[in-house]
Amino acid sequence: MLSHARLQSIIWTADIDAARDFYQKTLGLALTAMSDGALVFDVGGSDLRVSPVPSTTPSAHTVPHSQMRRSAASRHRSGGPLVFQ
């Protein structure tokens, strides 16, 4: 049943190198695999798949990358939750 299934989240990026740096270096997630150009990170036993796309267009609710990086890094260092505002 689904209650025993592992969750896999998928995020798209137009800059796979910057995404690798962010998830690996800033957030400290372990890169567990690469599949068809995508990066797969372990997040508490679940997979986070970061897949490359030719381009992306931010939606109205998207947090600017620089703001997200600063917010995540400061909360990660302080041991606080990763909450993007």
C-alpha positions, 0 to 999 in steps of 0.5 A: 500500500501507499503508506509504505511507499517512499516519497520522491519529490521532483524539482526542475532547474535550468542550472544543474551546477548551481542546484548541486551546490545549493542542495549539497553545500548549502543544505548539506544533503547527500547526493545519492545518485545521478540519473538521466542528468538529474541529481538525486539527494537523500532527505530523511530517507526520501528522494529529492530528484533535481532534474535539468530543464532547458529553461524555467520561468519563476511564478509569482510566489517564487522566492529569489534564489539569492534570498533563498540561499541566504535564508537557508544558510543562516537557518541551517547554521543556527539549527533552526527550521528551513522556512522560506519567507 
